[in-house]
Amino acid sequence: MEKFVINGGKQLNGKVRISGAKNAAVAILPAVLLTDETCIIENLPEISDVGAILRVIRELGADVRYINKDTVEINCKNVNTHIVTKQMAENMRASSYFLGALLGRMNKARVAPPGGCDFGVRPIDQHIKGFEALGAKMSFESGMVDGKAFALQGASIYLDVVSVGATVNIMLAAVKAQGLTVIENAAKEPHIVDLANFLNSMGANIMGAGTGVIKIRGVESLHGTTYSIIPDQIEAGTYMTAVVATGGNVVIDNVIPKHLESISAKLKEIGAVIEEDDESLRVIMNNRPSKCNVKTMPHPGFPTDMQPQIATLLTVANGTSIVTEGVWDNRFRYVEQLTLMGADIQVDGKSAIITGVEKLKASPVKAVDLRAGAAMIIAGLMADGITEVEDIIYIDRGYENVVEKFTALGADIKRVSVIEPETVKLKEA
């Protein structure tokens, strides 16, 4: 077991390079199952979620080979099973994407439901609705989701709620279905566009990604491709928020500024100076943060995956802020950890009322999920004294080389191993 030890109170300065997008990678990697030809995926983040997806693809029978630390070559010619077991999919939110990919490849799939972070109920009813519209018969047996079809057929599908997962899964299943599929009320996130671009580079015919209506004209087969994943919008936003929280002057390199517009707008409102270049941003913060109200919404609104980070920043803002969660039901579990550090936060349903305090105090805290873990790092960087962050396995799911990147900016943060009590007892015996 490991934890982060952070000696806070230091400004951040310098340059940080953003890695490939986690949310794009976990959608694009299952998509390689749709061809028997070789795909080369570049700019993959070196994170545990990517490792988990690649292990599943390998266990399905694919040949997976790393060319370098962020480039992988995959050939799925020998994949001959449609089953992703609970053990294969454990703790992996994106396991559901194998439903769409395997249905698209084999017209059948048997996949354990998604794990990952706990934000409350993770319904896949919109995924199921889409698969059934395409002609698959769906069922739940022995804790597994089953899908079978004689042949998938294009269909018009209206999503009752905007769902990134359902949009991805329907795209994966429909890309080789016969005829035209139309997804209405589709998600518009950058990684939806990236998946569409990847599939189109394989010979798919997808139009409208990034808008509320996506049209997919099925093709008979897909070919191999070489593709580079977009930069990670949420990793970039996390470092931007950390700079504003601690003060300093940092260039956030290898980004697409348009993807960060909603984040930049709120950080400017809080008091940051943000200068845009073609593929980078400079974030400067010299003053105490100002209060700000934030509501998370589907893209192009403020991302739910940035909610814990900006809420942490607002704990030391001048005045009272309100953060409202507009996507998930249970995303304020981290608040208890911030109150241990002296934050003044009251949660009322889907809103958190945050009264800024002068300073957070160092304290042992836990990462209760991926983005909450990033928030705990920001809190530790803000606080005076030593903060220890436990359960960092969540953070490793989505942030590449987080210690090295923050250290290069001037932060005092270390990853240390912790001897678990059972191990100590065994040694004593």
Buried (B, 14 or more C-beta within 10 A) or exposed (E): EBBBBBBBBBBBBEEBBBBBBBBBBBBBBBBBBBBBBBBBBBBBBBBBBBEBBBEBBBBBEBBBEEEEEBBBBBBBEEBEEBBBBBEBBEBBBBBBBBBBBBBBBBBBBBBBBBBBBEBEEBEBEBBBBBBBBBBBEBEEEEEBBBBBBEEBBBBEBBBEEBBBBBBBBBBBBBBBBBEBBBBEBBBBBBBBBBBBBBBBBBBBEBEBBBEBEBBBBBBEEBEBBEBBBBBBBBBBBBBBBBBBBBBBBBBBBBBBBEBBEBBBEBBBBBBBBBEBEEEBBBBBBEEEBBBBBBBBBBBBBBBBBBBBBBBBBBBBBBEBBBBBBBBBEEBBBBBBBBBBBBBEBEBEEBBBEBBBBEBBBBBEBBBBBBBBBBBBBBBBBBBEBBBBBBBBBBBBBBBBBBBEBBEBBBBBBEBEEEEEEEEEEEEEE
